[in-house]
């Protein structure tokens, strides 16, 4: 279904169905939820040919829209990536169930026993752009945390997301869980997004995953609370005490492994006392096919323009700049970063400690590729995205971050004086 004549009515129906499903999921046994995810993983494996065929339709649509090579790579699914989606579903199934976990327990002098325990958020709306694997990741994590989810994928991934969603629904059905636990907005029409942002009676939190335009739209217009997942303007600071071999390997991996993900490095900052090493890294990047837009003091592919800093390229492009010292690097990141992921390359413990202390990005790294900014790599099984805000969830948002908590208070005829 691609065209709708009455989107408000359709979205209201979807919201009501999600709310009913959430009520049942809140107390669903852990083994039932995990069973649904394993069955969904098997459905993905069995449906490889169908998913690839649907993805081919999306790829054609993307090429017609003029998507960049990096964006087409984000959209493309082959057998290996589809198998990775199935593996991810099973990884989430294997995670400990967060619902009901006791976060803290204590006794009061008045005789009350108080426990703070994890509880589902309820209904989560996820709005995301071209990557179709988010359909599986978001559906799985929300289910694991006992939430119903309403998925609205990008127009480019419409058919791929539909095929993956069908596998998730098959898993729910197999496990005897409400099929409405994982719902998908069945239209490309952007009016459906506007409706989601106003559905305060049906949606408890909105998670936008995409570029600055999408996240900005959601933050401006949403009446529903938002977990902000802003763009990944990831910096790497080459300190004067960096190990040369480590530095070359980390920067090349951080930029070139996959350029279209939010953890890809977008800016290299070079300590003035490490110019020779910085230039050798830039030369290695250029040899690997990266366009280096270098500021004064460095020789790159082209000269950097002011708007090359603070920019998410999502392509084989990186900006580079010389800074006087670690404080200069920190000041640059504060001015141009997006509080996503930033890295220091150094063997100096004091420099690393200062970098970690003075910056407030959701993820800070030392001597490691920014491409590790991923919930799966953090042992969370998968992620909905990297939250760059400061409320509730921050950094990789996995199953635990998709819960809230409640207090369970037990007395023995206890009354207050």
N, C-alpha and C positions, 0 to 999 in steps of 0.2 A: 504494500500500500504506500503510495507516494504522494497522492493528493487528498486533502481533506476539506470538506465543506464547512465543518463545524468544529474547529480545533478546541475551543474552550470546553465544549461538551465532552469531546473525546478525552481530553486531559483530565477533566474532573472524574470521569469514569475510571481512568487508569489510576488516579490518585486514591480513589476510594478502594479499589481492589488491592493496591499496595498496602494501604493502612490495615485492611483485614488480614492480609498475609503476614504483616509484621506482628500482629497480635499473636498469631500461631507460632511464628518463628521464635519469639522471645523465650519460650520454654521448650523448644525442640531439643531432643537429646543430641549430645555432641556426635555420637556415632551415626545418627540419621543425617546430620548435615555433612559429615565427612563422606558418608556413603553416596550422597547426591553428587558431591564433587568428583569422586572416583568414577561414578557412572558417566558424568559429563565428560571426563577426560577420555574415557573409552569411546564415547560418541564422537568426540573430536577426531580421534585416531581413525575410527571407522568412516568418518565423513571427509577425509582429506580431499578426495577428488571433487566433492561438491564445494568445499570451501575454496579450493584453488579456482574452480570455475567461476564462482561468485566474485572472487578477488580479481579475476581477469576483467570482469565488467567494471569494477571500480578503477582498475588501472587505466582502462581505456577512457573512462570519465575524467580521471585525473590528468591524463595527457591532453585531453581536449580542453581542459581548464587552464593548461599551461603550468602545471605544478613543476617546481624545480626538481632536479635529480635527487636531491636530499629528501625532499618531501615524498617523492615517489618511492624512495627506499623505505621510508617510514610506513608507507601504505602497503608495500608488497609483501605477500605471503607465499612462501614456497614450502615444500614438505618439511624441511628442517625447522622452519619457524613455527609451523603448525604443530609439529611434535613437541617443540619447546612450550607451546601454549598448553598442551596436554600435560606435560611434565609439571608446569606451573600450577595447574589445578590440583594435581596430586600432592605437590609440596604444601599447598594451603591446607589440603585435607589432613596432612600429617602434623600440622601445627597444633599445639595445645589449644583447647577451646577457651577463649577468654571469658565467656559469659559465666557469671557466678563465682569467678575467682575472688578470693578475699584479699583486698588490698591492705587492710589494716583491721585489727581487732583489739579492743581494750575494754576494761571494766571500770565503771565509775564507783566512787564511794557510796553513792545512793543505791547501789545494787544493780544498776543497768549494765547489761552487756551490749556493746555496740560494735557492729561490723560494717565496714564499707566494702561493698562488692561491685564488681563490674556488671553493667547491664547494657543491653543494646540501645543505640540512639533512636531506632524506630524505622523511619523511611528516609533513605538517602537518595538524593538526586545527583547523578554524575553527568556532567556535560563535558565532552571531550572532542578533540579534533581527529586527525586522520588515522592514528594508529589503531587498527582493528583489534589488536591483542588486549587493549584496555577493556574491551567488552568482557573478556574472560577474567582478567585480573580484578576488575571492579566487582563483577558479579560474584566471584568466588570469595573475596575478602568480606564483602557485605554479608553474604550468607554465613560465613564462618562466625562473624560477630553477631549473628542473630537478627540482622537487619533485612528488611525488604529494600530493593533498589529499583530506581527508575533510571534507565540508561538512555542518554541521548547522544549518539555518536555523530561524528562529522559527516557532512554530505558526501565526501569523497569515499568514505568507508561503508556506505549504506548497505551494500549487498554483502560484503564480507562480515560485517557486524551481525547482520541478520542470520547468516549461516552459523556463526559461532553462538549466537543467542539461542538458536534452536537446539544446539547441543546442551546448553545449560538447562533449558526447560526439560529436555529428555532426562537429564540427571535428577532434577527435582521430582519428576513424575515417577521415575524408577524407585526413588527413596520414599515416596508417599508424602512428600512435602507440597505445600501449595504452589501450583505452577505460576501464580502471580507474585511469588517471592522475588523473581527477577523479571522485570518488565522492560520493554524497549519501546521508545517513542517511534511509531511506525510511519514517520514522514520526515522528509528533508526540510519542510517548511520551518523557517526560523520563528514563526509565530508560536510554535510549540515551546521554544526556549523561553520566550517572554511569559508564557503561561506558567512554566515551571517555576520561574523566579518569584511568582506571586502566590504560589500554592501553600500558604502558611498552614492551612488546615490539614494538609496531606503530606507535606515533606518537612522533615525536621532539620536537615542541613543540606546545602548544595556544595558539591565539590567540582569546581571547574578545572579541567586539565587541558592546557593548550597555551597558545601564544598570548602576548600582551593584550591584543585586541579583545580576545574572548574573555580573559580574566577581568580586564577593565570593565567590559560590558556587564559582567555578572556582578562585580562589586558596586557598580553605579546603580543598577536597577533592581537587585535582589531585595526582597522583603524577608526572605528565608535566610537564616544564618549561613555564612560562607566559610569554608576552609580554602583560603587562597593558595593557589599553586601558580606562582608567577613564573615568568620566563627564566631560563637558566643562563645568566650571564656569568659564567664561571671563569675565575682568574687563576693563573698559576704564577707565583712569585718565585723567581730564581734568586735565592740569597747568595751572598758572597761565599758562604760556607757550604754550598751545595756540592754533592758528589757528582762529578761529570757523567759517569756511566749511568747512574740512577736517573739523573736529570734528563738526559737524552731519551731514555726509554720511556719515562713517565710522560713527558711532553708529547712525544710522538703518539703514544697510546691514547692520551687524553684528547688529542685533536682528531686523530685519523681512524680510530677503531670503528666508531659509528658517528658520523658528523651530525646526524639528524635527531639526536636525543638530547634531553635537557642537561645531561651531565657532561656534554662535550665542552672542552676548553674553548673559550672565545677570545681570551686576552692573555698574553705573556708579558709579565713585568720583570725587568732585568735590573738587578742591583748594579749601580755604577761600577763597583769593584769586580763585577763578574761579566764585563762586556765581552771578553774573548769567548768565554763559554756560551754566553747568550747568543753571540753571532754564529757559533758552530751549531747551536740548536736550530736557529733560524735557517741556516744552510741545509740542515737535515730535513726540516719541514718542507722547504722548497723542493728538495730532491724527491720527497715523497708525494709531491703534487699539490702541496698547500700554497695558496696565495697568502703571503705574509705582508700585511699592511703596516709598515714600520715607521715609527716616529723618529725624530732627530736623534742621531747617534747610533742608529742601527741600519744595516743595509738589508732591505727586504725585496719583495717582488715589486711593490709600489710604495709610494709615500702615503702614510696614513692621513686621513682627513679627521677633523674633530669628531664627526659623528660615527667614526669607526669604533670609538670607545663607548662602552655602555650599550653595545649592540649584540643581539643574539643572531649570529650568522646562520647556524644550522647547515653549514656547508664547509667545503674545504678552503676556508678562509679564517685567518686569525689576525688580530691586531697585536702589535708589540710596542712597548714603550720602556725607556730607561727611567728608573727612579733613583733618587740619591741614596736611599737607605730603606730599612724596613718600615720606618714611619711614613716614608713617602709612598710605599706600597699600600700600607693600611689606609692612608688618606685617599689614594686613588680608588681602592675597592669600596670604601665608604661612599665615594662620590658617584661611582659608575656601576656598582654591583647591584644584584637583585636579591641579596640575602639567601641565595640558593646554596652554592658550593664553591669554596675557595681553598686553594692549596698553597703550601709553602714547601719548597725544596731546600733542605738545609740539614747539615749535621750538627748544627749549633742548638743545643737544648734550650738555651736562654732565648734565642731568636724564635724558636718554635713556640715556646711558652708565651712570648709577647704577642705573636700572631694570633694564637688561640684566645688569649685574654682580651685583646683589643678589638677583635672583630666579632660580630654577632650574626654571622650567616647560620642558616639552619644546619649546614654541614661544613666542618673545617677539617682539612686533611694535611698530613705531613708525609712527604715522600711516597705518595700514592696517587694513581690516576684518578682524575675527577669522574671518570666513567664508572667508578664504583659507587657513585651516588644513586643507589638503587635498592629498593626494599629486599629484593631477592638476594642481593649480595650482602645485605645486612642480616641475613638469616630470618627475614620476615615471610619468606615464601613467595611473596609478590608485593606489589604496592599499587595504590590508586594513583599516587604521584608524590611529588616532593612538596610539602606545604612550606611556604616561605613566610607565612604570618607568624604571630606569636601567641595566638589563642588556642588552647586545647591541643590540637595536633600540630606537630612541627617536624620537618624533615620527612623521611619516608613514612607514608601513611599506610600502615598495615592493619591487620585485624584488631589488635589492641587499641589502636588509635581511633577505631570506629565504634568505640564503646564510651559510655559515660559511667556513672556509678550511682548507687543508692545506699542508704543507711538502713540496716536491719537492727532494730532495737528490741531486746528481750528483757522483760522484767519478771517479777514473781509477786504480782499484786502490788507493784511499786507505785506509790503516789507521791506527788510533789508537795512539800510543805510550804 
